[in-house]
Every structure is written in structure tokens, then in C-alpha cells.
Amino acid sequence: MPGIFSDRMARYLWLVTAIIFIPLTTWIRFSNLSAPVLDPNPIRQSQTALATYHLSKGTATVWDYRSPYDGKLWQFVMEFPSYQWMVAQVMKVGVGLEKSARLVTLFFFFLGSAFLFGLCRSFFGREAALWSWLFYVMTPYTVIFSRTCLIDFTALAMTLGLL
């Protein structure tokens, strides 16, 4: 990567940080994908998982989408269920709910990180984009939430892709 970083020390610091944290955070993200959806925000994850389950079984559609919320058995929600629909499609090929949800979330996390890199590169240059991408990938918040059954990283990737 000569020429990308402003000096040799910055290049070595980035490489050492990347060599340590990228494999570690990738291992954390992909370990135990079939665990129950009891990670952060279990109520939101359970709500999303239940709506996804009904989409996968055909008892709901993207146009007739209901979800348990606020103590009510069924309530119409305001978000379009694109994430839930994609997870339901993965489930239809025989992958379990938890694993499907986490794989879709991880796909959109990595897609969003590529969009973030491109956005930062166009505004700030390649060196700043590499640092931004590395910090984004290794931040504990993204490590934890990139393996949840939530729409958050799908929405973020779609937003970053539009910029």
C-alpha cells in the first residue's frame, strides 16, 4: 500500500490494527449463528423474527404485514418489511430463522461498509476512507449489532448506497 498513507508509520499502524481486529471481529460475527435471538434488544428481535416467520410460512405478505407490538397481539407497522422478506426467502431454502436473519444482517453490514468506504474516499481521500472503514468494522457496536435479527443494518446499507 505504498502511496496510500501519508507516512510509513501510519501504514504500519493500519496494517497491524487490521491484522489483529479484522479476523477477530469476523470470527465473533460468524460464531454461533444459530443461537437464539436473545442478543441486544431481544424484544425488537423477537418481534422481527415473528413477523419474518409469518412471511416465510405464507400467513402474511409484504402488503398485509402485521407484528405484535406494545402489548397488542397484532398491529400494523410503519416500516416496509424488506429485511423480513429477504430473511423469509433465505428460510425457504431450508436455513433456520436465527441463522438466516444473522446472515442477511451480515451481508448488509459488509455491503454498507463498502458503501461507507466509497463515500469516505470520494469526500476525504483513500487514506481517510481506509481508517474510517477499519474503525467501522471493529467498533463494538457494529460487531454486536451486525449479528442481530433487526432491520438496522439493512436500512443503513440502503441509505449509504443512495448517497
MARVEXGU-210454 format. One line per field, with one value per atom (N, C-alpha, C, O, CB): residue in one letter; x, y, z; residue number from 1. Coordinates in pm, whole numbers, plus 50000, padded with zeros to 5 digits. Glycine has a CB too. Layout:
rest <- c(a, ...)
x <- c(X, ...)
y <- c(Y, ...)
z <- c(Z, ...)
nr <- c(NUM, ...)
end
This chain:
rest <- c(m, m, m, m, m, p, p, p, p, p, g, g, g, g, g, i, i, i, i, i, f, f, f, f, f, s, s, s, s, s, d, d, d, d, d, r, r, r, r, r, m, m, m, m, m, a, a, a, a, a, r, r, r, r, r, y, y, y, y, y, l, l, l, l, l, w, w, w, w, w, l, l, l, l, l, v, v, v, v, v, t, t, t, t, t, a, a, a, a, a, i, i, i, i, i, i, i, i, i, i, f, f, f, f, f, i, i, i, i, i, p, p, p, p, p, l, l, l, l, l, t, t, t, t, t, t, t, t, t, t, w, w, w, w, w, i, i, i, i, i, r, r, r, r, r, f, f, f, f, f, s, s, s, s, s, n, n, n, n, n, l, l, l, l, l, s, s, s, s, s, a, a, a, a, a, p, p, p, p, p, v, v, v, v, v, l, l, l, l, l, d, d, d, d, d, p, p, p, p, p, n, n, n, n, n, p, p, p, p, p, i, i, i, i, i, r, r, r, r, r, q, q, q, q, q, s, s, s, s, s, q, q, q, q, q, t, t, t, t, t, a, a, a, a, a, l, l, l, l, l, a, a, a, a, a, t, t, t, t, t, y, y, y, y, y, h, h, h, h, h, l, l, l, l, l, s, s, s, s, s, k, k, k, k, k, g, g, g, g, g, t, t, t, t, t, a, a, a, a, a, t, t, t, t, t, v, v, v, v, v, w, w, w, w, w, d, d, d, d, d, y, y, y, y, y, r, r, r, r, r, s, s, s, s, s, p, p, p, p, p, y, y, y, y, y, d, d, d, d, d, g, g, g, g, g, k, k, k, k, k, l, l, l, l, l, w, w, w, w, w, q, q, q, q, q, f, f, f, f, f, v, v, v, v, v, m, m, m, m, m, e, e, e, e, e, f, f, f, f, f, p, p, p, p, p, s, s, s, s, s, y, y, y, y, y, q, q, q, q, q, w, w, w, w, w, m, m, m, m, m, v, v, v, v, v, a, a, a, a, a, q, q, q, q, q, v, v, v, v, v, m, m, m, m, m, k, k, k, k, k, v, v, v, v, v, g, g, g, g, g, v, v, v, v, v, g, g, g, g, g, l, l, l, l, l, e, e, e, e, e, k, k, k, k, k, s, s, s, s, s, a, a, a, a, a, r, r, r, r, r, l, l, l, l, l, v, v, v, v, v, t, t, t, t, t, l, l, l, l, l, f, f, f, f, f, f, f, f, f, f, f, f, f, f, f, f, f, f, f, f, l, l, l, l, l, g, g, g, g, g, s, s, s, s, s, a, a, a, a, a, f, f, f, f, f, l, l, l, l, l, f, f, f, f, f, g, g, g, g, g, l, l, l, l, l, c, c, c, c, c, r, r, r, r, r, s, s, s, s, s, f, f, f, f, f, f, f, f, f, f, g, g, g, g, g, r, r, r, r, r, e, e, e, e, e, a, a, a, a, a, a, a, a, a, a, l, l, l, l, l, w, w, w, w, w, s, s, s, s, s, w, w, w, w, w, l, l, l, l, l, f, f, f, f, f, y, y, y, y, y, v, v, v, v, v, m, m, m, m, m, t, t, t, t, t, p, p, p, p, p, y, y, y, y, y, t, t, t, t, t, v, v, v, v, v, i, i, i, i, i, f, f, f, f, f, s, s, s, s, s, r, r, r, r, r, t, t, t, t, t, c, c, c, c, c, l, l, l, l, l, i, i, i, i, i, d, d, d, d, d, f, f, f, f, f, t, t, t, t, t, a, a, a, a, a, l, l, l, l, l, a, a, a, a, a, m, m, m, m, m, t, t, t, t, t, l, l, l, l, l, g, g, g, g, g, l, l, l, l, l, l, l, l, l, l)
x <- c(50080, 50000, 50085, 50044, 49908, 50200, 50278, 50203, 50137, 50416, 50213, 50148, 50009, 49957, 50142, 49947, 49812, 49819, 49745, 49738, 49908, 49918, 50021, 50114, 49956, 50002, 50088, 50231, 50324, 50029, 50248, 50385, 50388, 50285, 50435, 50507, 50528, 50466, 50409, 50677, 50475, 50420, 50268, 50215, 50455, 50199, 50054, 50019, 49922, 49997, 50099, 50075, 50091, 50007, 50172, 50199, 50222, 50115, 50069, 50361, 50078, 49974, 49843, 49774, 49955, 49806, 49683, 49691, 49596, 49654, 49805, 49820, 49813, 49744, 49952, 49882, 49882, 49740, 49692, 49981, 49673, 49537, 49444, 49362, 49487, 49457, 49372, 49400, 49307, 49393, 49527, 49563, 49511, 49475, 49714, 49506, 49456, 49303, 49243, 49509, 49240, 49097, 49004, 48893, 49068, 49045, 48953, 48926, 48809, 49012, 49028, 48995, 48917, 48826, 49122, 48952, 48883, 48736, 48649, 48951, 48707, 48567, 48489, 48369, 48561, 48555, 48488, 48453, 48343, 48578, 48543, 48516, 48399, 48311, 48642, 48397, 48286, 48154, 48053, 48311, 48155, 48031, 47974, 47853, 48055, 48062, 48015, 48007, 47969, 48105, 48042, 48035, 47893, 47825, 48133, 47851, 47723, 47605, 47525, 47726, 47594, 47487, 47348, 47249, 47511, 47339, 47208, 47161, 47060, 47212, 47233, 47192, 47057, 47021, 47299, 46980, 46850, 46868, 46975, 46780, 46762, 46769, 46752, 46658, 46659, 46844, 46842, 46958, 46992, 46844, 47018, 47125, 47063, 46953, 47198, 47131, 47074, 46936, 46908, 47168, 46852, 46716, 46635, 46584, 46718, 46622, 46551, 46404, 46347, 46560, 46341, 46200, 46188, 46102, 46140, 46273, 46269, 46305, 46245, 46363, 46406, 46446, 46334, 46308, 46573, 46268, 46158, 46043, 45981, 46108, 46014, 45909, 45944, 45859, 45886, 46066, 46110, 46110, 46068, 46251, 46156, 46161, 46021, 45999, 46233, 45926, 45790, 45726, 45660, 45703, 45747, 45695, 45761, 45694, 45718, 45891, 45963, 45910, 45894, 46114, 45884, 45830, 45697, 45675, 45811, 45610, 45480, 45496, 45421, 45388, 45593, 45619, 45670, 45631, 45723, 45755, 45811, 45706, 45715, 45927, 45608, 45505, 45386, 45299, 45456, 45383, 45274, 45151, 45049, 45234, 45157, 45043, 45044, 44956, 45042, 45141, 45148, 45215, 45287, 45226, 45193, 45258, 45319, 45292, 45158, 45400, 45457, 45349, 45370, 45565, 45235, 45125, 45027, 44949, 45052, 45031, 44946, 45039, 45043, 44835, 45112, 45221, 45183, 45162, 45351, 45175, 45139, 45243, 45311, 44997, 45253, 45353, 45303, 45235, 45488, 45335, 45296, 45375, 45496, 45320, 45306, 45373, 45294, 45171, 45392, 45362, 45302, 45189, 45087, 45250, 45208, 45111, 44991, 44909, 45063, 44980, 44869, 44914, 45031, 44823, 44820, 44857, 44903, 45006, 44739, 44830, 44869, 44849, 44749, 44786, 44943, 44933, 45005, 45110, 44993, 44948, 45016, 45138, 45134, 44922, 45245, 45368, 45397, 45337, 45487, 45487, 45513, 45628, 45638, 45542, 45714, 45827, 45787, 45708, 45948, 45843, 45821, 45909, 46028, 45852, 45856, 45930, 46029, 46027, 45833, 46114, 46212, 46310, 46340, 46288, 46360, 46453, 46383, 46438, 46506, 46263, 46191, 46162, 46170, 46060, 46130, 46101, 46228, 46221, 46047, 46342, 46467, 46504, 46546, 46582, 46489, 46518, 46422, 46463, 46507, 46296, 46199, 46237, 46217, 46058, 46292, 46334, 46450, 46456, 46374, 46543, 46654, 46601, 46649, 46761, 46503, 46443, 46377, 46376, 46342, 46322, 46252, 46344, 46297, 46181, 46475, 46569, 46621, 46711, 46686, 46565, 46598, 46692, 46735, 46657, 46725, 46811, 46722, 46617, 46902, 46762, 46681, 46666, 46743, 46742, 46568, 46536, 46654, 46691, 46417, 46713, 46820, 46939, 46994, 46865, 46978, 47092, 47062, 47146, 47132, 46942, 46902, 46907, 46961, 46761, 46849, 46845, 46985, 47014, 46765, 47070, 47207, 47285, 47363, 47280, 47268, 47341, 47296, 47379, 47321, 47166, 47117, 47170, 47214, 46961, 47168, 47221, 47369, 47415, 47197, 47445, 47588, 47614, 47704, 47655, 47536, 47551, 47535, 47616, 47449, 47431, 47408, 47507, 47536, 47267, 47561, 47667, 47789, 47843, 47706, 47832, 47950, 47924, 48012, 47995, 47805, 47769, 47773, 47826, 47629, 47717, 47719, 47860, 47889, 47637, 47948, 48086, 48157, 48241, 48164, 48123, 48179, 48127, 48202, 48146, 47998, 47941, 48005, 48032, 47788, 48028, 48092, 48232, 48273, 48097, 48307, 48442, 48438, 48515, 48509, 48349, 48339, 48299, 48350, 48242, 48207, 48162, 48276, 48299, 48042, 48346, 48458, 48571, 48635, 48510, 48595, 48702, 48669, 48757, 48723, 48543, 48508, 48513, 48539, 48370, 48489, 48491, 48627, 48668, 48387, 48696, 48815, 48943, 49050, 48791, 48937, 49057, 49069, 48997, 49181, 49159, 49173, 49223, 49175, 49267, 49318, 49371, 49262, 49246, 49489, 49189, 49080, 48972, 48912, 49019, 48947, 48847, 48890, 48808, 48823, 49017, 49067, 49055, 49014, 49212, 49091, 49078, 48931, 48897, 49143, 48845, 48702, 48645, 48570, 48626, 48679, 48630, 48677, 48599, 48676, 48806, 48859, 48791, 48756, 49010, 48771, 48704, 48559, 48508, 48709, 48494, 48356, 48347, 48257, 48298, 48438, 48435, 48468, 48414, 48534, 48555, 48598, 48528, 48556, 48746, 48437, 48363, 48276, 48205, 48277, 48281, 48199, 48049, 47982, 48217, 47998, 47856, 47825, 47727, 47818, 47908, 47881, 47907, 47840, 47967, 48002, 48028, 47907, 47865, 48154, 47850, 47736, 47610, 47541, 47712, 47578, 47451, 47452, 47346, 47413, 47569, 47570, 47532, 47527, 47708, 47506, 47462, 47327, 47301, 47565, 47242, 47109, 47003, 47029, 47081, 46884, 46769, 46692, 46579, 46676, 46755, 46697, 46721, 46813, 46757, 46637, 46641, 46749, 46773, 46506, 46814, 46900, 47010, 47023, 46963, 47089, 47199, 47151, 47220, 47296, 47035, 46977, 46940, 46970, 46853, 46874, 46837, 46961, 46964, 46749, 47063, 47186, 47257, 47304, 47280, 47265, 47332, 47255, 47315, 47344, 47123, 47045, 47060, 47065, 46897, 47067, 47087, 47224, 47236, 47072, 47328, 47464, 47477, 47551, 47567, 47407, 47412, 47348, 47382, 47345, 47255, 47189, 47269, 47243, 47053, 47369, 47446, 47554, 47627, 47509)
y <- c(49881, 50000, 50126, 50227, 49999, 50125, 50249, 50357, 50329, 50225, 50478, 50589, 50619, 50728, 50563, 50524, 50547, 50626, 50723, 50413, 50586, 50651, 50763, 50762, 50549, 50861, 50979, 50948, 51014, 51087, 50849, 50810, 50661, 50596, 50894, 50610, 50468, 50423, 50314, 50436, 50507, 50471, 50453, 50360, 50579, 50541, 50527, 50397, 50331, 50647, 50361, 50237, 50116, 50026, 50225, 50114, 50001, 49994, 49886, 50011, 50108, 50110, 50057, 49980, 50252, 50098, 50049, 49898, 49825, 50123, 49851, 49708, 49624, 49522, 49682, 49666, 49591, 49588, 49483, 49653, 49703, 49709, 49620, 49547, 49853, 49626, 49544, 49395, 49315, 49584, 49358, 49216, 49160, 49042, 49198, 49243, 49197, 49195, 49095, 49285, 49305, 49321, 49265, 49223, 49463, 49264, 49213, 49064, 49024, 49238, 48978, 48837, 48816, 48733, 48755, 48892, 48877, 48915, 48840, 48962, 49029, 49073, 48987, 48967, 49220, 48937, 48847, 48715, 48662, 48821, 48663, 48539, 48559, 48473, 48493, 48672, 48699, 48707, 48653, 48830, 48775, 48792, 48659, 48639, 48884, 48568, 48444, 48327, 48217, 48408, 48346, 48235, 48220, 48318, 48255, 48097, 48062, 48135, 48199, 48092, 48125, 48194, 48141, 48211, 48181, 48020, 47961, 47987, 47931, 47813, 48070, 48099, 48169, 48236, 48188, 48154, 48224, 48375, 48429, 48189, 48442, 48588, 48660, 48737, 48634, 48635, 48698, 48794, 48831, 48592, 48833, 48932, 49066, 49069, 48942, 49177, 49308, 49329, 49281, 49419, 49399, 49430, 49303, 49288, 49518, 49212, 49087, 49109, 49029, 48995, 49215, 49238, 49275, 49221, 49349, 49366, 49404, 49286, 49266, 49522, 49208, 49092, 48989, 48932, 49029, 48965, 48868, 48916, 48836, 48845, 49044, 49100, 49083, 49040, 49249, 49115, 49100, 48953, 48919, 49160, 48865, 48722, 48665, 48583, 48647, 48706, 48656, 48701, 48623, 48702, 48827, 48876, 48803, 48770, 49028, 48777, 48702, 48560, 48508, 48700, 48498, 48362, 48357, 48266, 48312, 48453, 48454, 48480, 48427, 48559, 48562, 48583, 48454, 48421, 48697, 48381, 48258, 48147, 48064, 48209, 48146, 48042, 48079, 47996, 48014, 48203, 48244, 48296, 48322, 48131, 48311, 48364, 48516, 48577, 48307, 48578, 48724, 48754, 48670, 48791, 48872, 48917, 49054, 49116, 48921, 49102, 49235, 49342, 49453, 49263, 49311, 49409, 49394, 49484, 49395, 49281, 49257, 49215, 49098, 49149, 49310, 49285, 49335, 49455, 49351, 49244, 49281, 49223, 49125, 49231, 49286, 49242, 49269, 49369, 49314, 49182, 49210, 49331, 49340, 49087, 49422, 49543, 49608, 49613, 49642, 49656, 49736, 49662, 49721, 49866, 49531, 49454, 49407, 49331, 49532, 49451, 49409, 49286, 49273, 49524, 49198, 49077, 49109, 49057, 48980, 49193, 49229, 49379, 49436, 49149, 49439, 49582, 49609, 49552, 49667, 49696, 49734, 49816, 49895, 49813, 49798, 49872, 49966, 49954, 49775, 50059, 50163, 50132, 50196, 50291, 50038, 50009, 49907, 49816, 49959, 49922, 49822, 49702, 49720, 49878, 49581, 49465, 49406, 49285, 49359, 49488, 49436, 49340, 49235, 49552, 49374, 49286, 49154, 49046, 49354, 49163, 49043, 48954, 48832, 49081, 49016, 48940, 48867, 48750, 49033, 48935, 48872, 48755, 48650, 48975, 48773, 48663, 48547, 48431, 48711, 48576, 48471, 48394, 48272, 48531, 48461, 48392, 48298, 48188, 48493, 48339, 48251, 48131, 48019, 48328, 48155, 48047, 47943, 47824, 48102, 47986, 47894, 47792, 47690, 47972, 47818, 47719, 47625, 47544, 47791, 47635, 47539, 47587, 47507, 47422, 47714, 47768, 47816, 47875, 47885, 47790, 47828, 47979, 48056, 47772, 48019, 48161, 48241, 48344, 48176, 48196, 48272, 48288, 48397, 48205, 48178, 48182, 48267, 48345, 48040, 48254, 48334, 48483, 48563, 48295, 48518, 48659, 48716, 48826, 48676, 48640, 48689, 48697, 48790, 48599, 48602, 48606, 48725, 48790, 48475, 48753, 48869, 48998, 49088, 48870, 49007, 49125, 49142, 49253, 49116, 49033, 49040, 49081, 49161, 48905, 49028, 49069, 49220, 49286, 48996, 49274, 49418, 49499, 49614, 49451, 49443, 49513, 49530, 49640, 49436, 49421, 49429, 49514, 49586, 49288, 49505, 49591, 49738, 49822, 49554, 49768, 49905, 49954, 50071, 49914, 49864, 49906, 49940, 50030, 49795, 49868, 49903, 50037, 50117, 49793, 50062, 50193, 50304, 50413, 50192, 50278, 50378, 50409, 50525, 50330, 50306, 50326, 50415, 50510, 50191, 50383, 50462, 50606, 50698, 50399, 50625, 50760, 50840, 50955, 50754, 50780, 50850, 50877, 50982, 50767, 50783, 50804, 50921, 51000, 50677, 50934, 51044, 51180, 51281, 51021, 51182, 51310, 51343, 51459, 51308, 51241, 51268, 51206, 51237, 51220, 51120, 51055, 50911, 50869, 51133, 50838, 50695, 50663, 50568, 50634, 50740, 50713, 50728, 50640, 50806, 50837, 50857, 50751, 50708, 50998, 50708, 50605, 50472, 50401, 50588, 50437, 50313, 50316, 50217, 50288, 50428, 50440, 50436, 50369, 50570, 50507, 50507, 50367, 50323, 50603, 50298, 50161, 50070, 49990, 50106, 50081, 49996, 50023, 49929, 50017, 50149, 50182, 50134, 50086, 50333, 50146, 50100, 49949, 49901, 50138, 49875, 49729, 49679, 49577, 49670, 49750, 49698, 49762, 49726, 49717, 49856, 49918, 49814, 49739, 50035, 49807, 49707, 49715, 49612, 49723, 49834, 49848, 49771, 49698, 49996, 49788, 49719, 49569, 49490, 49778, 49531, 49388, 49321, 49213, 49365, 49384, 49325, 49329, 49227, 49399, 49444, 49460, 49406, 49394, 49604, 49374, 49316, 49169, 49105, 49333, 49114, 48975, 48962, 48864, 48892, 49061, 49058, 49037, 49048, 49187, 49007, 48990, 49122, 49132, 48871, 49224, 49358, 49419, 49381, 49447, 49514, 49579, 49687, 49740, 49639, 49720, 49838, 49844, 49945, 49841, 49738, 49743, 49735, 49782, 49630, 49677, 49679, 49821, 49867, 49587, 49891, 50030, 50118, 50206, 50083, 50094, 50173, 50150, 50245, 50139, 50025, 49995, 50058, 50113, 49841, 50049, 50110, 50262, 50324, 50072, 50322, 50467, 50506, 50599, 50515, 50435, 50466, 50442, 50513, 50383, 50342, 50314, 50421, 50438, 50183, 50495, 50603, 50732, 50820, 50630, 50743, 50867, 50877, 50976, 50881)
z <- c(50000, 50000, 50000, 50059, 50118, 49937, 49933, 49856, 49756, 49869, 49905, 49838, 49890, 49867, 49694, 49958, 50010, 50139, 50158, 50032, 50229, 50358, 50354, 50273, 50467, 50442, 50441, 50485, 50441, 50531, 50569, 50607, 50641, 50650, 50728, 50658, 50682, 50814, 50822, 50682, 50917, 51047, 51040, 51100, 51151, 50968, 50952, 50880, 50915, 50874, 50780, 50706, 50798, 50797, 50587, 50879, 50970, 51079, 51114, 51033, 51131, 51233, 51178, 51245, 51288, 51056, 50995, 50972, 51001, 50863, 50919, 50892, 51019, 51022, 50821, 51124, 51250, 51307, 51350, 51352, 51308, 51360, 51278, 51334, 51360, 51146, 51059, 51078, 51082, 50912, 51089, 51105, 51236, 51244, 51097, 51339, 51469, 51472, 51511, 51581, 51432, 51458, 51350, 51382, 51476, 51224, 51121, 51140, 51137, 50982, 51160, 51185, 51316, 51321, 51189, 51420, 51548, 51536, 51579, 51655, 51479, 51468, 51369, 51386, 51426, 51266, 51171, 51240, 51220, 51047, 51320, 51394, 51490, 51498, 51473, 51562, 51655, 51579, 51624, 51733, 51465, 51388, 51338, 51338, 51270, 51296, 51235, 51332, 51292, 51121, 51459, 51553, 51606, 51634, 51670, 51620, 51680, 51615, 51684, 51829, 51485, 51412, 51445, 51424, 51264, 51497, 51527, 51669, 51711, 51503, 51744, 51882, 51883, 51786, 51953, 51991, 51999, 51988, 52015, 52133, 51947, 51927, 52061, 52080, 51827, 52150, 52282, 52300, 52412, 52391, 52190, 52193, 52232, 52286, 52055, 52207, 52240, 52178, 52068, 52194, 52249, 52206, 52176, 52065, 52082, 52273, 52244, 52208, 52134, 52362, 52260, 52226, 52079, 52009, 52316, 52031, 51890, 51801, 51696, 51864, 51844, 51763, 51757, 51651, 51820, 51868, 51870, 51782, 51711, 52013, 51786, 51702, 51555, 51475, 51735, 51518, 51379, 51339, 51228, 51359, 51428, 51398, 51378, 51289, 51510, 51461, 51447, 51315, 51247, 51565, 51281, 51153, 51036, 50938, 51140, 51047, 50942, 50931, 50821, 50973, 51045, 51045, 50969, 50889, 51189, 50995, 50926, 50776, 50696, 50989, 50740, 50596, 50532, 50419, 50575, 50602, 50544, 50532, 50441, 50629, 50621, 50618, 50530, 50506, 50757, 50481, 50394, 50466, 50402, 50308, 50597, 50671, 50677, 50739, 50813, 50613, 50600, 50467, 50412, 50720, 50415, 50293, 50319, 50422, 50172, 50226, 50244, 50238, 50287, 50137, 50180, 50173, 50288, 50314, 50041, 50357, 50473, 50586, 50626, 50445, 50635, 50729, 50867, 50887, 50681, 50960, 51096, 51191, 51161, 51133, 51304, 51401, 51542, 51564, 51377, 51637, 51775, 51825, 51805, 51867, 51890, 51935, 52047, 52041, 51818, 52146, 52253, 52325, 52360, 52197, 52347, 52420, 52339, 52389, 52533, 52215, 52130, 52051, 52017, 52034, 52023, 51950, 51809, 51766, 51945, 51738, 51602, 51584, 51629, 51496, 51521, 51493, 51362, 51335, 51610, 51281, 51158, 51194, 51288, 51064, 51121, 51147, 51032, 50925, 51169, 51053, 50955, 50859, 50754, 51025, 50892, 50804, 50699, 50725, 50886, 50580, 50477, 50510, 50536, 50333, 50509, 50559, 50459, 50434, 50600, 50403, 50306, 50371, 50315, 50240, 50489, 50560, 50595, 50571, 50689, 50650, 50690, 50569, 50578, 50761, 50456, 50335, 50287, 50249, 50224, 50289, 50245, 50336, 50288, 50242, 50466, 50559, 50533, 50537, 50706, 50507, 50479, 50352, 50346, 50463, 50253, 50131, 50159, 50103, 50023, 50244, 50282, 50361, 50344, 50365, 50446, 50524, 50434, 50467, 50623, 50323, 50233, 50168, 50117, 50126, 50168, 50112, 50221, 50195, 50043, 50342, 50446, 50555, 50639, 50384, 50557, 50662, 50776, 50752, 50609, 50900, 51015, 51030, 50972, 51141, 51107, 51124, 51178, 51121, 51217, 51288, 51350, 51256, 51241, 51479, 51194, 51102, 50979, 50935, 51059, 50925, 50809, 50842, 50766, 50762, 50955, 50995, 51013, 50968, 51124, 51078, 51100, 50971, 50952, 51200, 50881, 50754, 50668, 50604, 50676, 50666, 50590, 50653, 50581, 50587, 50785, 50852, 50823, 50795, 51003, 50829, 50800, 50655, 50628, 50828, 50563, 50423, 50409, 50345, 50334, 50470, 50459, 50540, 50505, 50503, 50647, 50720, 50629, 50617, 50849, 50565, 50480, 50355, 50310, 50439, 50299, 50186, 50228, 50156, 50132, 50344, 50396, 50422, 50402, 50522, 50468, 50493, 50361, 50357, 50567, 50255, 50123, 50074, 50019, 50021, 50096, 50060, 50142, 50090, 50080, 50271, 50356, 50306, 50301, 50502, 50270, 50217, 50092, 50080, 50185, 50000, 49878, 49903, 49839, 49784, 49995, 50029, 50093, 50056, 50124, 50188, 50253, 50154, 50160, 50371, 50064, 49965, 49874, 49839, 49882, 49835, 49745, 49815, 49751, 49688, 49946, 50018, 50080, 50079, 50126, 50133, 50214, 50162, 50215, 50351, 50062, 50010, 50059, 50151, 50050, 49999, 50025, 50166, 50228, 49925, 50216, 50349, 50456, 50541, 50380, 50453, 50549, 50532, 50630, 50532, 50408, 50384, 50446, 50504, 50233, 50434, 50493, 50646, 50707, 50452, 50708, 50853, 50894, 50991, 50902, 50822, 50855, 50844, 50932, 50762, 50737, 50718, 50831, 50884, 50582, 50867, 50973, 51107, 51179, 50987, 51141, 51267, 51266, 51367, 51294, 51152, 51140, 51160, 51229, 51003, 51100, 51107, 51247, 51290, 51007, 51320, 51450, 51570, 51684, 51465, 51546, 51656, 51726, 51659, 51605, 51859, 51930, 51897, 51890, 52080, 51877, 51842, 51713, 51707, 51826, 51611, 51485, 51496, 51430, 51372, 51580, 51599, 51662, 51619, 51686, 51763, 51834, 51749, 51735, 51966, 51692, 51623, 51480, 51419, 51621, 51425, 51290, 51292, 51186, 51227, 51408, 51417, 51485, 51554, 51491, 51467, 51527, 51419, 51299, 51605, 51465, 51376, 51373, 51421, 51423, 51315, 51309, 51172, 51100, 51419, 51137, 51007, 50999, 50890, 50977, 51109, 51119, 51012, 50944, 51254, 50997, 50901, 50756, 50666, 50928, 50734, 50600, 50563, 50452, 50592, 50654, 50629, 50613, 50527, 50744, 50695, 50686, 50553, 50491, 50801, 50509, 50382, 50265, 50174, 50362, 50270, 50162, 50162, 50055, 50176, 50278, 50287, 50235, 50155, 50433, 50280, 50232, 50083, 50014, 50308, 50032, 49888, 49805, 49688, 49858, 49862, 49788, 49787, 49707, 49847, 49877, 49884, 49780, 49775, 50019)
nr <- c(1, 1, 1, 1, 1, 2, 2, 2, 2, 2, 3, 3, 3, 3, 3, 4, 4, 4, 4, 4, 5, 5, 5, 5, 5, 6, 6, 6, 6, 6, 7, 7, 7, 7, 7, 8, 8, 8, 8, 8, 9, 9, 9, 9, 9, 10, 10, 10, 10, 10, 11, 11, 11, 11, 11, 12, 12, 12, 12, 12, 13, 13, 13, 13, 13, 14, 14, 14, 14, 14, 15, 15, 15, 15, 15, 16, 16, 16, 16, 16, 17, 17, 17, 17, 17, 18, 18, 18, 18, 18, 19, 19, 19, 19, 19, 20, 20, 20, 20, 20, 21, 21, 21, 21, 21, 22, 22, 22, 22, 22, 23, 23, 23, 23, 23, 24, 24, 24, 24, 24, 25, 25, 25, 25, 25, 26, 26, 26, 26, 26, 27, 27, 27, 27, 27, 28, 28, 28, 28, 28, 29, 29, 29, 29, 29, 30, 30, 30, 30, 30, 31, 31, 31, 31, 31, 32, 32, 32, 32, 32, 33, 33, 33, 33, 33, 34, 34, 34, 34, 34, 35, 35, 35, 35, 35, 36, 36, 36, 36, 36, 37, 37, 37, 37, 37, 38, 38, 38, 38, 38, 39, 39, 39, 39, 39, 40, 40, 40, 40, 40, 41, 41, 41, 41, 41, 42, 42, 42, 42, 42, 43, 43, 43, 43, 43, 44, 44, 44, 44, 44, 45, 45, 45, 45, 45, 46, 46, 46, 46, 46, 47, 47, 47, 47, 47, 48, 48, 48, 48, 48, 49, 49, 49, 49, 49, 50, 50, 50, 50, 50, 51, 51, 51, 51, 51, 52, 52, 52, 52, 52, 53, 53, 53, 53, 53, 54, 54, 54, 54, 54, 55, 55, 55, 55, 55, 56, 56, 56, 56, 56, 57, 57, 57, 57, 57, 58, 58, 58, 58, 58, 59, 59, 59, 59, 59, 60, 60, 60, 60, 60, 61, 61, 61, 61, 61, 62, 62, 62, 62, 62, 63, 63, 63, 63, 63, 64, 64, 64, 64, 64, 65, 65, 65, 65, 65, 66, 66, 66, 66, 66, 67, 67, 67, 67, 67, 68, 68, 68, 68, 68, 69, 69, 69, 69, 69, 70, 70, 70, 70, 70, 71, 71, 71, 71, 71, 72, 72, 72, 72, 72, 73, 73, 73, 73, 73, 74, 74, 74, 74, 74, 75, 75, 75, 75, 75, 76, 76, 76, 76, 76, 77, 77, 77, 77, 77, 78, 78, 78, 78, 78, 79, 79, 79, 79, 79, 80, 80, 80, 80, 80, 81, 81, 81, 81, 81, 82, 82, 82, 82, 82, 83, 83, 83, 83, 83, 84, 84, 84, 84, 84, 85, 85, 85, 85, 85, 86, 86, 86, 86, 86, 87, 87, 87, 87, 87, 88, 88, 88, 88, 88, 89, 89, 89, 89, 89, 90, 90, 90, 90, 90, 91, 91, 91, 91, 91, 92, 92, 92, 92, 92, 93, 93, 93, 93, 93, 94, 94, 94, 94, 94, 95, 95, 95, 95, 95, 96, 96, 96, 96, 96, 97, 97, 97, 97, 97, 98, 98, 98, 98, 98, 99, 99, 99, 99, 99, 100, 100, 100, 100, 100, 101, 101, 101, 101, 101, 102, 102, 102, 102, 102, 103, 103, 103, 103, 103, 104, 104, 104, 104, 104, 105, 105, 105, 105, 105, 106, 106, 106, 106, 106, 107, 107, 107, 107, 107, 108, 108, 108, 108, 108, 109, 109, 109, 109, 109, 110, 110, 110, 110, 110, 111, 111, 111, 111, 111, 112, 112, 112, 112, 112, 113, 113, 113, 113, 113, 114, 114, 114, 114, 114, 115, 115, 115, 115, 115, 116, 116, 116, 116, 116, 117, 117, 117, 117, 117, 118, 118, 118, 118, 118, 119, 119, 119, 119, 119, 120, 120, 120, 120, 120, 121, 121, 121, 121, 121, 122, 122, 122, 122, 122, 123, 123, 123, 123, 123, 124, 124, 124, 124, 124, 125, 125, 125, 125, 125, 126, 126, 126, 126, 126, 127, 127, 127, 127, 127, 128, 128, 128, 128, 128, 129, 129, 129, 129, 129, 130, 130, 130, 130, 130, 131, 131, 131, 131, 131, 132, 132, 132, 132, 132, 133, 133, 133, 133, 133, 134, 134, 134, 134, 134, 135, 135, 135, 135, 135, 136, 136, 136, 136, 136, 137, 137, 137, 137, 137, 138, 138, 138, 138, 138, 139, 139, 139, 139, 139, 140, 140, 140, 140, 140, 141, 141, 141, 141, 141, 142, 142, 142, 142, 142, 143, 143, 143, 143, 143, 144, 144, 144, 144, 144, 145, 145, 145, 145, 145, 146, 146, 146, 146, 146, 147, 147, 147, 147, 147, 148, 148, 148, 148, 148, 149, 149, 149, 149, 149, 150, 150, 150, 150, 150, 151, 151, 151, 151, 151, 152, 152, 152, 152, 152, 153, 153, 153, 153, 153, 154, 154, 154, 154, 154, 155, 155, 155, 155, 155, 156, 156, 156, 156, 156, 157, 157, 157, 157, 157, 158, 158, 158, 158, 158, 159, 159, 159, 159, 159, 160, 160, 160, 160, 160, 161, 161, 161, 161, 161, 162, 162, 162, 162, 162, 163, 163, 163, 163, 163)
end
